[in-house]
């Protein structure tokens, strides 16, 4: 896999996640107790043997740079190749600037692509959470002699389960993609794209140049979909756990899924470890009156109250008499004495005062934004 360049494309639709992405990109949203969303795709690449990774950041990327730093935790702090943060075009930093699309960003850093020594490229986003070894997908790509391979998962329709802002594929019996539906609404099921693409670097460079020359700037719609009839585009099936983080309910449900042992093992153990920024913190501290049931608890937490069916991120404090049920409490959250929380997402540094009651709905959880004191 040393002949593969990894590109993480963070030009992602955050429209339905504003409560969580107001101060950060989607890739930097905390997930699963101690991770960020970008950790999963980046770990997939590293575990697959990819040693050269470029990250196309769109905006508000200080938190991404703070999290990734030199890339040491992912073994990407290297003399040759390694981790590269690729900022957006200069004009996007100014007021009234027009964002055209991610192909403009690709074109801005076309020299990075040209100078890389790798012959293949894997392009993926951070909003699709899964754990895989890309070696298998690359072998599939080569065996099919495909121009482009798109990874996908078949999701049978199920009551109450829908995918928002997802891309659905129509895949023939030979694996060839015959149609691509880039949905702006909800999809009940089908062959759902993982938004992960494999192709030769020369083809990517050609797509970028051709699209920019014609005033086309959307990588999927104009770079891939419009070439569906001209190129050999195949779908590579994926059988493991997959979550699409495009809405607040989807984010909440993906966290809740981790309370199921089979999902946790699939996502964190099956195809390799998930790496993240290391923080030295003590183990969780359970005080005398603590009562905990079906909870994922990260390091540094202090629990004196009752917690059920929830995720507590690093350094969360639950005071005596407090009751937390079906909640996601992010880093350094503090739940005051005798407070009650149900169906709530608390972003980082949220403080809930004593005896407060915060009750959300199971189908539409309440979100308390970063740093708020309630």
C-alpha positions as CSV (number, residue, x, y, z in Angstrom):
1,X,0.0,0.0,0.0
2,X,3.0,2.3,-0.2
3,X,1.8,3.0,-3.8
4,X,-1.4,4.5,-2.5
5,X,-2.0,8.1,-1.5
6,X,-4.7,8.8,1.0
7,X,-6.9,11.9,0.6
8,X,-9.4,12.8,3.4
9,X,-11.9,15.2,1.9
10,X,-13.6,17.4,4.6
11,X,-15.9,19.2,2.2
12,X,-18.9,17.7,3.9
13,X,-22.5,18.9,4.3
14,X,-22.9,20.2,7.9
15,X,-26.3,21.8,7.4
16,X,-28.2,19.4,9.7
17,X,-25.5,19.4,12.4
18,X,-25.2,23.1,13.1
19,X,-25.5,22.6,16.9
20,X,-22.4,20.4,16.9
21,X,-20.4,22.1,14.1
22,X,-20.9,25.8,14.9
23,X,-17.3,26.1,16.3
24,X,-15.6,23.1,14.6
25,X,-15.7,21.1,11.4
26,X,-17.6,17.8,11.3
27,X,-14.4,15.9,11.3
28,X,-13.5,17.3,14.7
29,X,-16.8,16.4,16.4
30,X,-16.1,14.1,19.4
31,X,-17.4,10.5,19.1
32,X,-17.4,7.3,21.1
33,X,-16.0,8.6,24.4
34,X,-12.5,9.6,23.4
35,X,-12.3,10.0,19.6
36,X,-13.0,12.5,16.9
37,X,-14.8,11.5,13.7
38,X,-11.6,11.9,11.6
39,X,-9.8,9.3,13.7
40,X,-11.7,6.5,12.0
41,X,-10.9,7.2,8.3
42,X,-7.3,8.2,9.2
43,X,-6.8,5.0,11.2
44,X,-8.2,3.0,8.3
45,X,-5.6,4.4,6.0
46,X,-2.7,3.9,8.5
47,X,-3.8,0.3,9.3
48,X,-3.9,-0.4,5.6
49,X,-0.2,0.7,5.2
50,X,-0.8,4.1,3.7
51,X,2.0,6.4,4.7
52,X,1.1,9.6,2.8
53,X,-2.1,11.3,3.7
54,X,-3.4,14.7,2.6
55,X,-6.4,16.3,4.4
56,X,-8.5,18.9,2.5
57,X,-9.8,21.2,5.3
58,X,-12.6,23.6,4.4
59,X,-13.0,26.0,7.4
60,X,-12.8,26.3,11.2
61,X,-9.9,23.9,11.0
62,X,-7.9,25.0,14.1
63,X,-9.4,22.2,16.1
64,X,-8.4,19.7,13.5
65,X,-4.8,20.9,13.5
66,X,-4.8,20.9,17.3
67,X,-6.0,17.3,17.3
68,X,-3.8,15.9,14.6
69,X,-0.6,17.9,15.4
70,X,2.3,16.2,13.7
71,X,0.4,13.0,13.1
72,X,2.6,11.1,15.6
73,X,-0.3,9.1,17.1
74,X,-0.9,7.7,13.6
75,X,2.8,7.1,12.8
76,X,2.6,9.8,10.2
77,X,5.3,12.1,11.6
78,X,7.8,11.1,8.9
79,X,10.8,12.5,7.0
80,X,9.3,11.3,3.7
81,X,5.5,11.5,3.1
82,X,3.5,11.7,6.3
83,X,0.5,13.9,7.2
84,X,-0.3,17.1,5.2
85,X,-3.1,19.5,6.1
86,X,-4.2,21.2,2.8
87,X,-5.9,24.5,3.5
88,X,-8.7,25.9,1.3
89,X,-8.1,28.4,-1.5
90,X,-7.1,31.9,-0.2
91,X,-10.3,33.7,-1.3
92,X,-12.5,31.5,0.9
93,X,-11.1,33.2,4.0
94,X,-12.7,36.5,3.1
95,X,-16.2,37.9,3.5
96,X,-18.6,37.5,0.6
97,X,-16.3,34.9,-1.0
98,X,-18.1,32.2,-3.1
99,X,-17.3,28.6,-2.4
100,X,-17.5,26.8,-5.7
101,X,-16.9,23.2,-4.7
102,X,-14.3,20.7,-3.6
103,X,-12.7,20.3,-7.0
104,X,-11.5,23.9,-6.7
105,X,-9.8,22.8,-3.5
106,X,-8.3,19.7,-5.3
107,X,-7.0,22.0,-8.0
108,X,-5.5,24.4,-5.5
109,X,-3.2,21.6,-4.3
110,X,-2.7,19.8,-7.6
111,X,1.0,20.2,-7.1
112,X,0.8,18.0,-4.0
113,X,-0.9,15.3,-6.0
114,X,1.6,15.6,-8.9
115,X,4.6,15.5,-6.6
116,X,3.5,12.4,-4.6
117,X,5.2,9.2,-5.7
118,X,2.1,7.0,-5.3
119,X,0.3,5.6,-8.4
120,X,-3.1,5.1,-6.7
121,X,-5.3,7.3,-4.6
122,X,-8.0,6.6,-2.0
123,X,-10.4,9.5,-1.3
124,X,-12.7,9.3,1.7
125,X,-14.6,11.6,4.1
126,X,-14.9,11.7,7.8
127,X,-18.7,11.6,8.1
128,X,-18.9,7.8,7.4
129,X,-17.7,5.8,10.4
130,X,-16.5,2.3,9.7
131,X,-13.4,0.1,10.2
132,X,-11.8,-1.6,7.3
133,X,-8.5,-2.6,5.6
134,X,-8.3,-0.9,2.2
135,X,-6.0,-3.6,0.9
136,X,-9.0,-5.8,0.1
137,X,-10.8,-2.9,-1.8
138,X,-7.6,-2.2,-3.8
139,X,-7.3,-5.8,-4.8
140,X,-11.0,-5.8,-5.9
141,X,-10.3,-2.6,-7.9
142,X,-7.4,-4.2,-9.7
143,X,-9.1,-7.5,-10.3
144,X,-12.1,-5.8,-11.9
145,X,-9.7,-3.5,-13.9
146,X,-11.9,-0.7,-12.8
147,X,-11.3,3.0,-13.5
148,X,-13.0,3.9,-10.3
149,X,-14.2,1.8,-7.4
150,X,-16.7,3.0,-4.9
151,X,-17.1,1.2,-1.6
152,X,-20.7,0.7,-0.5
153,X,-22.8,-1.2,2.1
154,X,-26.2,-2.9,1.4
155,X,-28.7,-1.7,4.0
156,X,-32.1,-3.4,3.9
157,X,-35.0,-1.1,4.6
158,X,-35.9,-1.2,8.3
159,X,-38.7,0.6,10.3
160,X,-37.5,3.9,11.6
161,X,-34.1,3.7,9.9
162,X,-33.2,6.2,7.2
163,X,-30.1,7.8,5.8
164,X,-30.1,11.6,5.2
165,X,-27.9,13.3,2.6
166,X,-26.6,9.9,1.5
167,X,-25.5,8.6,-1.9
168,X,-27.2,5.4,-3.2
169,X,-25.7,3.2,-5.9
170,X,-27.3,0.8,-8.3
171,X,-24.9,-2.1,-8.7
172,X,-25.3,-4.8,-11.4
173,X,-24.6,-8.5,-10.9
174,X,-21.1,-8.1,-12.2
175,X,-20.4,-5.3,-9.6
176,X,-20.5,-2.5,-12.1
177,X,-22.3,0.7,-11.0
178,X,-25.1,1.6,-13.4
179,X,-26.6,4.5,-11.5
180,X,-25.7,7.0,-8.7
181,X,-28.3,8.9,-6.8
182,X,-26.9,11.8,-4.7
183,X,-29.8,12.4,-2.4
184,X,-30.6,15.7,-0.7
185,X,-33.3,14.1,1.4
186,X,-33.7,10.7,3.1
187,X,-33.0,7.2,1.8
188,X,-34.7,4.2,3.4
189,X,-32.1,1.7,2.4
190,X,-30.3,0.1,-0.5
191,X,-26.7,0.1,-1.6
192,X,-25.4,3.1,0.4
193,X,-22.1,4.6,-0.7
194,X,-19.3,4.9,1.9
195,X,-18.1,8.0,0.0
196,X,-14.8,6.2,-0.5
197,X,-13.3,6.2,-4.0
198,X,-10.3,4.3,-5.4
199,X,-8.6,5.2,-8.7
200,X,-5.3,5.8,-10.3
201,X,-3.7,9.2,-9.6
202,X,-3.5,10.0,-13.3
203,X,-7.2,9.6,-13.7
204,X,-7.9,11.9,-10.7
205,X,-5.6,14.6,-12.2
206,X,-7.4,14.3,-15.5
207,X,-10.8,14.6,-13.8
208,X,-9.7,17.7,-11.9
209,X,-8.3,19.4,-15.0
210,X,-11.3,18.6,-17.2
211,X,-13.8,19.7,-14.6
212,X,-12.1,23.0,-13.8
213,X,-11.7,23.8,-17.5
214,X,-15.5,23.4,-17.9
215,X,-16.5,25.3,-14.8
216,X,-17.5,22.2,-12.8
217,X,-16.5,22.0,-9.2
218,X,-18.4,19.1,-7.5
219,X,-16.2,16.0,-7.2
220,X,-19.0,13.4,-6.9
221,X,-21.8,15.0,-9.1
222,X,-19.6,16.4,-11.9
223,X,-16.4,14.4,-11.5
224,X,-17.9,10.9,-11.0
225,X,-21.6,10.8,-11.9
226,X,-21.1,12.6,-15.3
227,X,-18.5,9.9,-16.2
228,X,-20.7,7.0,-15.3
229,X,-21.2,5.9,-18.9
230,X,-17.6,6.6,-20.0
231,X,-15.6,4.9,-17.3
232,X,-15.5,1.5,-15.7
233,X,-17.0,2.3,-12.3
234,X,-17.5,-0.6,-9.9
235,X,-18.9,-1.0,-6.4
236,X,-16.9,-2.8,-3.8
237,X,-19.3,-4.3,-1.1
238,X,-18.5,-3.7,2.6
239,X,-20.1,-6.0,5.3
240,X,-19.1,-4.4,8.6
241,X,-20.7,-1.8,10.7
242,X,-21.2,1.6,9.1
243,X,-22.8,4.8,10.3
244,X,-23.5,8.0,8.4
245,X,-23.1,11.1,10.5
246,X,-25.1,13.7,8.5
247,X,-27.7,14.7,11.1
248,X,-27.9,15.1,14.9
249,X,-30.2,12.0,15.3
250,X,-27.7,10.0,13.2
251,X,-24.8,11.2,15.4
252,X,-26.7,10.3,18.6
253,X,-27.8,6.9,17.3
254,X,-24.2,6.0,16.2
255,X,-23.0,6.8,19.7
256,X,-25.8,4.7,21.2
257,X,-24.9,1.8,18.9
258,X,-21.5,1.5,20.7
259,X,-23.3,0.3,23.8
260,X,-23.9,-2.9,21.9
261,X,-20.9,-5.2,22.3
262,X,-21.0,-6.6,18.7
263,X,-20.9,-3.1,17.3
264,X,-18.1,-1.9,19.6
265,X,-16.0,-5.0,18.7
266,X,-16.6,-4.5,14.9
267,X,-15.8,-0.8,14.9
268,X,-12.7,-0.9,17.2
269,X,-11.2,-4.4,16.9
270,X,-12.1,-6.2,13.7
271,X,-9.8,-4.6,11.2
272,X,-7.3,-2.7,13.3
273,X,-7.1,-0.2,16.2
274,X,-8.6,3.3,16.0
275,X,-5.9,5.8,17.0
276,X,-6.5,9.2,18.5
277,X,-4.7,12.0,20.3
278,X,-3.1,10.7,23.5
279,X,-4.1,12.4,26.8
280,X,-2.7,11.2,30.1
281,X,-5.7,10.9,32.5
282,X,-6.4,8.8,35.5
283,X,-9.0,5.9,35.4
284,X,-12.7,6.7,36.0
285,X,-13.5,7.1,39.7
286,X,-16.8,5.5,41.0
287,X,-17.8,7.0,44.3
288,X,-19.8,5.2,47.1
289,X,-23.3,6.1,45.8
290,X,-22.5,5.6,42.1
291,X,-24.9,3.4,40.1
292,X,-23.9,2.7,36.5
293,X,-25.7,0.4,34.0
294,X,-24.9,-0.1,30.3
295,X,-22.6,2.9,30.1
296,X,-19.4,3.6,28.1
297,X,-17.1,5.6,30.5
298,X,-13.9,7.3,29.4
299,X,-10.8,8.1,31.5
300,X,-10.9,10.9,34.1
301,X,-14.6,10.6,34.9
302,X,-15.9,11.0,38.4
303,X,-19.3,9.4,39.0
304,X,-21.3,9.9,42.2
305,X,-24.9,9.7,40.8
306,X,-26.9,7.3,38.6
307,X,-26.0,6.8,34.9
308,X,-27.8,4.5,32.5
309,X,-27.6,3.8,28.7
310,X,-25.2,6.7,28.1
311,X,-21.7,7.7,27.0
312,X,-19.5,9.7,29.2
313,X,-16.4,11.3,27.5
314,X,-13.2,12.2,29.2
315,X,-13.3,14.0,32.6
316,X,-17.0,14.1,33.0
317,X,-18.4,14.7,36.5
318,X,-21.8,13.4,37.6
319,X,-22.5,14.7,41.1
320,X,-24.5,13.0,43.9
321,X,-28.2,12.5,43.3
322,X,-27.9,13.3,39.6
323,X,-29.7,11.0,37.1
324,X,-28.4,10.6,33.5
325,X,-30.2,8.3,31.0
326,X,-29.8,7.9,27.3
327,X,-27.4,10.8,27.0
328,X,-24.1,11.7,25.3
329,X,-22.0,13.8,27.7
330,X,-18.8,15.2,26.0
331,X,-15.5,16.2,27.5
332,X,-15.4,18.0,30.9
333,X,-19.1,18.1,31.2
334,X,-20.5,18.5,34.7
335,X,-23.9,17.3,35.9
336,X,-24.8,19.1,39.1
337,X,-26.4,17.5,42.2
338,X,-29.9,16.1,41.8
339,X,-30.0,17.2,38.1
340,X,-32.0,15.0,35.7
341,X,-31.0,14.5,32.0
342,X,-32.7,12.2,29.5
343,X,-32.2,12.1,25.7
344,X,-29.7,14.9,25.8
345,X,-26.4,15.6,24.0
346,X,-24.1,17.9,26.0
347,X,-21.2,19.3,24.0
348,X,-17.8,20.0,25.6
349,X,-17.5,22.0,28.8
350,X,-21.3,22.1,29.5
351,X,-22.3,22.6,33.1
352,X,-25.8,21.6,34.3
353,X,-26.7,23.3,37.5
354,X,-28.1,21.5,40.6
355,X,-31.6,20.2,40.4
356,X,-32.1,21.1,36.7
357,X,-34.3,18.9,34.5
358,X,-33.4,18.5,30.8
359,X,-35.7,16.1,29.0
360,X,-35.4,15.5,25.3
361,X,-37.4,13.2,23.0
362,X,-36.1,9.8,22.0
363,X,-36.6,10.7,18.3
364,X,-35.3,14.3,18.5
365,X,-32.7,14.7,21.3
366,X,-32.0,17.9,23.0
367,X,-28.5,19.5,22.2
368,X,-26.8,21.8,24.6
369,X,-24.0,23.6,22.8
370,X,-20.4,23.8,23.7
371,X,-19.5,25.8,26.9
372,X,-23.0,26.5,28.0
373,X,-24.0,26.8,31.7
374,X,-27.6,25.7,32.3
